[in-house]
Amino acid sequence: MKDMHKCKPFLWGLFIVFCVVWFYALGARTLVPSDEGRYAEMAREMVATNDWITPRLNGIKYFEKPPLQVWMTALAFKAFGLGEWQARLWTGLCGLFGIALTAYAGRRVFNESIGLTAALVLASSFWWVALGHINTLDMSLAGMMTVALSALLLSQRNDATAREQRNWMLTCWAGMALSVMSKGLIGVVLPGAVLILYTAFSHDWAIWKRLHFGLGLLVFFSITAPWFMLVSLKNPEFPHFFFIHEHFQRFTSKIHHREGPWYYFIPFLILGIMPWLGALAQSLWASRLDVTSGFQPKKMLLIWAGFIFFFFSISSSKLPSYILPIFPALALLIAVHLQTASRITWAITAGLMAIAGTAGLAFVSRLPKMTSEPMEIANYQASQPWVIAASGIMLAGALLVLWWVKQKRRDLPLLATIALAASGFIGGQLLMLGTESQGRYRSGLPMVPAIEAELTPATKLYAVGLYDQTLPFYLRRTMILVQHSDELEFGLEQEPHLWLPSLDAFIEQWINGPKSMAITRPEIFADLKKRGLPMRVVTQDSRRIVISNDARR
């Protein structure tokens, strides 16, 4: 471990292989609903309309989140065309950049060995790897919050020069601003609360004199204010919806129906930190005793991880990806602890990973039994070899470390870190690749050729009783919503002419209008059939049926 950071050819070779796998995996799977389809489609529409101020989904105003990720994805589409890897490029870059920043902060705040170990820990933590390859806002937020955290650590370290302190603090303000532009006020509220708690627990009151509030606020508002002002001028309804509905009401009520118990995130933390679960509790416990004079980085990291986890645990709106911003802090704390970890710690860490691999092998036969739908059974069967391979690699890596522990190898920390990181990273990627069959099915991509064969620019395309989040992106066009508003309810209140609120209104247009196609659910199709609606089935699966009002056979 002590000399691993000194072997440059090894490190560069490892980094190149890692990047090849990382970027390859961005395009190895179909986009799946809902987040991946939603944010890819919003970016496609932004490029098509050239409106970079008012975000739209299916042509309807969509103000739930700020547009940083949509902007970046739209730029990727303009530069490289439409596709899966382009849609995930910003997310992938945020994940990779977060790993690099964590490594750099660890190196400068602690030492080179800790920096490298932190990078290996984060780059192999399942939740960070998985969400780095999913087109969702939480990795964008986590990446920008990692900028804020890393810059804060670098600016406040005891050996920082006045110039370094100022420049890194301004970078921290920029990171918070970009976090706000990623997902809203949470990007500044969480770091601010962490700073207050850190001051209370560490009694480091002098830190407030080193935050460069004047220049920092100038940087912050120069990044955030332009878009908020422009979108509010163009859309007067935006401020109340965004600041009240999407922030205050989301946190304090169950308005979005994403509630969960107080322990909701614990299973996701256990799963997400694998293969480093065995070192997690010990690293958190040890970090509470940070007695460094002046700035106390381990205490800051502990409070960062603990408060953010607590904040989302008490929120009335919960999704598994919300806790992603805590992982860089956990990686640094684990890396610090592993520098002096005993063989028992390594045995526990490897043992828990061995248990996870064994559980995967034991569970794989039950995968097809998780559903009764024939197509999904086939998809789960297709994923079984991937689960076996991933579980086998994790088990092999863990057993190898346990063997080294038994041998009392003097280079155990070096060998164990590489073995656990490699097997954890490869295992995680294999698990993600194994979801492709089910992902293609959920996305509706197999239906696209049949739809495109009959779809013309003049054909009206309806979404009756549903809004499929992914098909619009693959079909490269929007749909007319019928009797289903869901998350687009607010936008439709502003522009009610963009949808049909009743089934009767749809039926009238269907019968009397030009050639049209519609995507609907099987139960709605059955109801339309009972009503005698003229229609022909174009294609279908167990989730959706695509129909045409052209009765030709």
N, C-alpha and C positions, 0 to 999 in steps of 0.2 A: 504493500500500500504506500509506503513512504517513497518508493522510487518509481511508482507507476507513472506519475506525472512528468517524469524526466525523459521518458522514452518517446521522443517525437515521432519517429516512423510508425511505431505501434499506435500512438494516439491518432495520427492523421489517417492511417489505414482504417482504424475503428470508426472514425468520424465519417469517412467516405462511404463505407459499407452501410453505416446507420442511415445516412442521408439518402442513399439509393433505395433502401427498403422503405424509408419514411415517405419519400415522394412517389414511389411506385404505388404504394397502398392508397394514395389519395384518389387514384382513378380506377382502382381494382374492383369497386363495388358500385351498384346502381344507387342513385339517390332514393331515399325512402321518406315517406311522410312521417311526421308532418313538417318538422323544422327544415330538413334538407330541401324538400320541394318548395317550401314557402320562400326561403331566403334566396334560393336560386331563381325562382320565378320573379321575385321583386327586382332582382338585379337585371334579369332579362328585360323586364318591362321598362326599367330605368334607361337601359341602352336604347330600346326601341322608341321610346317617347322623347328621349333626351331631356327629361325633367329630373334634375338632380336635387331639387328642393323638396318636393312633396312625394314621399314614398307611397307607392301603390301596390296593392296585391289584387290580382284579377281585375285591374283597372279601377279599383276602389281605394279611396284614401285609407292609409294604414299607419296609424300614429302610435302603435304600442311601444316601439323602440326607436332610438335615434339611428341614423343611417350609416355609421362608419363601416360596418361589415358589408352592407349592400353596396356602398360606394366602391369598396375594395374589390368585391366580386364583380361588379359591373366593369371596372377597369380591367380585370382579368379576362372577362368576356370580350371586351373591345380589343385587347392585345392578342389573345390566343384562341378566340372563338368559344362557342358554347360546348360544354361538356362536364363530365363529373369531376375530373381533377381540377378544372378551372373553378368550378363551384366551391371546391374545398380548399383551394390554394391559400386563401387568407387564413382560414382556420389552421391549416398545416403550418404556415409560416409563423403564426402566433405561438403554436405549440413548440416549434423548433427554437424560436427566438426566446421563449420563456426558459427553455433548457439552457441556452447559451448565457442568458443573463444570470440565471441562478448559479451557474458555474463561475462566472466572472465575479459575482458578489461574494461567493464563498471563498474564492481565491484571494480577493483583496481584503475582505473583512477578517478572515481566519487564516488560511494558508492554502497553498496550491493543491495539496492532497485533498483537503476538504472540498475545495471547489470542484475537482474532478469527480470525487465520490458523489457529491450532491447531484452533478449532472447525470451520472449513471443511475442514481436512485430515481430521479424524476423521469428520465428517459425510459425507464422500465416499469414505472408505476402504471398499473393497468388503466386507471381512470384518465390519467393525463394522455397516455398513448391512444386510447380509444376515442376520446373526445377531440383529440388533435386531428382525427380523421373523419369527423362528422361535421357537417355544415350547420352549426348551431352557434348562437351568440355567446354562449358561456365560455368557450375557449378564447374568443376575441376579448371578452371582459377579463378573463384570467390572465391573458397575455399582457394586456395593458396595465392591469393591477400588479403584475410582476415587475413591469417597468417602474411603477411607483415604489414598490417594496424594495427592489434592488437599489434604486437610486437613493432612497432614504437611508438604507444601510451604508452605502458608499459615502454619502455626504456626511453622515454623523459619526463615522468611525473616528477613533481618537487620533489617528495619525494623518487625517485628511488636512491638506493645506487649505488656506482661506479660499483660493480659487477653486479647488476641487469641491469644497463644501458648497460654494455658491452654484457652480455649474451642475453638480449632481442634484442639488435641491431644486433647481429649475427644471431638470429632467423629471424629478418626482412630480412637480406640479403639472408638467406636460403629460406624464403617465396618468395622473388622476383625470385630467381633461379628456384624454383619449378613452379612459374608462367610462366617463360620462357619455361620450359620443358612441360608445359601444352598447351600453345598456341602461343609461339613465343616471339619476342622482346617486344611486348606490355606489358609483365609482368614486365619489368624494366623501359620502357619509361614512362608509366603512373605514377607510384609512384615517379619517378624522377621529372617529370613535376609538380606534386602536391607539392613536397618539395620546388621547386623553387618558385612557386606561394605563398606557405605558408610564406616563408621567406620574399617575397616582401610585402605581406599584413600585416604581424605581426611584421616585423622588428626584428625577433628573429634570428639574424645572428649567435648567439652562437651555434645554433643547428648543424651547419656544423662541429663544433669541437667535437661533441658527436656521430658522425656516425660510428666511427671505420672503416675507409676506408680500411686500410691495411688488417686487419683480415677479414673484410667483403668481400673484393674482393677475398680473398683466398677461403672463404666459397662459394661464388657465382660461381667462375670458377671451383672449385672442383666438383660442382654438374652439371654444364652445359657443361663444355669443353669436358669431355670424349666422350659423345655420338656424339657431333657435329664433333669432330675430326675423330672418327671411321667411321661415316656415310659418311663423305666427302672423306676419303681415299678409301672406298669401292665404292663410287658413286661420281666421280669427277663433275658430272653435278649438284649435290645437292646445293652447296653454292649459285650459281647465281639464281637458281629457288626459293630457300627458302627466301633468304634475299632481292632480288630485286623484283621478281614477286609476291611473297606472302606477302610482307610487303609494299614496296614503291608503286608498281602499284596497289595493292588492295585498299590502302587508297586514292590514288590520281586520280584513274580512275574508270570507270564503267566496268572493264574487267570481273568481276564476275556477272554482271547483278543483283546486289543487291542494287541498288540505291533507294533513297527515299527522300522526302522533308525534310526541316530542322526540322519540327515538328513531324517527323516520330515516335520518341520514347515517345512523350507526352502521347498518349493514353495507351501505354504499362506501363508507369509509374503509371498512374491513376489506371489502372486495377491491376497492380502488387503490389501496396502498400496497397490495400484493405486488412483488414478493417480499416486501419489507415489513410485514405486519409484526413479526417477532421482535423487531427493534423499535417499534413505534412507541409503545407505552414507556419503555425505559428511557428513550430519548426525550420524551415530553417531561417525565419526572425529573430527569437530571437537569434539564434546562431551567427549571424553576430556581436553581441555586446559583444563577449567574451573579457573581459578585465583582464583576469587572468594574474598575473605577471609571467614572465618566459614563460614556454611552455603553449600554448593556445589550448587545445584539441578540443574544439568545433569549433574553426576556422579551424583547420586541417581537421576535419570531413566534414565541409561545403565545403571546397575547394576540398577535395577528391570526394565527390558526385557531386559537380557542374562541375568540370573540366572533369571528366570521361564522364558525360552526354553530355557536350559540344563537347568533342573530337569525340565521335561517331556520334553526330548529324551533324558535318561538314564532316564526312567521306563519300566517294562515295560508300562505301560498308556497307550496313546496314542489320541486322537481329534482330528480337525482343529480343533475349536473350543477346545481346551485353552489355546491361546496367546492367546486374546482379551484377557486383562487387560493385555497389553503395549502395546496400540494407543494408549491415551491418552498414555502416556509417549512413544511414537514420534511421535505427532502434535505434542506440545510441542517435541520436539527438532527435528523437521522445520521447524516454524514459526520457531524461533529461527534456524535455518540460512538459511531463505529470506529473512530480513531483509537479508542481505548477499550473497545468492547472485549469482553471475555469470551473464551471458547463456549461457555454456556449460552451467551447471547447468540452466537453464530449457530449453535445447535438448535436453539429455539426457533430462530428465523428460518433455517433450512427445514426444520421439522414441520412447521406450519405450512410451508410451501409444499412439502411432500404430502401432507394431509390434503391440501387443496388439489394437487395432481391426482392423488388416489381417489378423491371424491368425484373428480371429473370423469375418471375411467369407470367408476361404479355407476355414475348417473347416466352415462351416455346411452345405455340401452333403454332408458325411460323417456328419452327425448320425444320419440314419435307418439307417446301416450299423452303428451301435453295438450293434444287437440283431437277432436273427432272429425275434423274436416279433411276429406281425402287429399286435397291438394297440399294442405299444410303438413299432413303426415309425410308426404313425399319430400317436402322441403326439409323437414326435421331429419328425415333419414339421410338426405344429402349432406347435412351438416355433421353427421356422426363421425366420418373420417377426420374432419378438421378438429373436432373436439378431442378425439383420441390422440391425434398428433400433438395438439397443444398440451393436453394433460400429460402425455408421455414425456415431452421435452421438459416440462416443469418438474415432473417427478425425477427425471434423470439428473437435472441440474441440482436439485435438492439433495439427492442421494450422494452425488459427488462431493458436495460440501460436507455432508455428514461424515463421509469417509475421511476427508481431510481433517475434520475436527478430531476424529478418533486417532488419526496418525499424529496429531499434535504438530502439524506443519508450522514452521516458523513464519512462512509467508502466507498463512491462512487468510488474513484480511484481504490481501491482494487477490488471491485465487477465488475466494468466496464472493467478493464483490463482483468480479467479472462473470463468474458462473451464474450467480443469481440474476444479475442484470441481463445477461444474454438470454438465459432461458425464459425469464419473465417477459422480455420484450418480444422475442420470437413467438412465445406462447400466446401473448396478447394479440399479435398480428394474425396468427392462424385462427384464433377464435373470431376475429372480425371478418376475415375472409370466408369463414364458414357460414356466415349469415347471408351470403349472396343469393342463394335460391329463394329464401323467404323474403329477402329484400326486393328482388325482382317481382315477386308475386304481389307484395304489398304496394309497390309503386305503380302497378298496372302497365309496366313497360311492354309485356308480351301482347297487350291489346293494341298498342300504338300502330303497327303496320295495317291492321284491318280498318282502323279509324281513318288513317291517312289516305287509304285507298279510295275512300268516298268523300273525304272532306275537301271542299274547295274554299277559296277566299270568301265566296258569297254565302256559304253554308252557315246557318246559325247553329251554335253549339250550346246546348243547355246542360246545366248541372242540377238535376231534380232531386231535392231532399238531401243533398250532400254537397260538399266541396272537396274534391280530390286534390290534395295539396301538391301532388307530383306530376300528374298527367298534363296540366297546363304547360309546364316547362318542357316536357318531352314532345308535346304537340306544337309548341311554339305559338300558342295563342290563348286568349282568355276565354271564359265561359260566361253565360248568362245564368245567374243563380236563380233558383226557383224554390220558394218555401223553405229556405235554409240560409240563415245569416251568420250564425255562430260568431266567430271572432271578428267578422266584418260588419257586425251590427252597427257600430258607431259610424263607420264610413258610409253605410247605406242610409243612415238617417240624414246624412248631409247630402247625399245624391240618390234619392229614392228611385230615380228613373233608370238606374243601372241594374235593377233586378225585378223579378216578378214575385210578390209576396204570397200569392195563392196558387194552388194547383189549377183552379178554374181558369185563371188568367193564362197560364201556360197552355192549357188544353185549347183555348180559343186561338192562340197564336199557332199552335202546332197544326190545327186543322186548316186554318185559313191562310197561313203564311207560306213562305217559300220553302224549298227543301231545307230540312233541319235534322239535326242529330241531337241525341240527349244521352247523358250518362246518369243512371239512377240505381237505386238499391233494389234487390230482388222483391222485397215486399211491396215497394211502390210500383214496380212493374206489374205485379199481380193485381194491384188495385186498378191500374190503368187498363189492364186487359179486361177486367170485369166491366169497366165503363165503356168498353167497345172502342177504345182509341185506336185509330189506324196506325200500325207501327210494324216494323220489321226488325228482328234482332240482327245486329251486325256482328257483335262478338260479346262474350261474357265470361265471367269467372264467378266464383262463389260470393264475391263481395259486390260486384258491379255488373250491370247489364247495359250495353250500348245499343240504342235503337235509332231507327230512321223513320221519318214520315213518308219516305219514298217506298211504296208498297211493291216495287219490282222484286222479282224472285230470280 
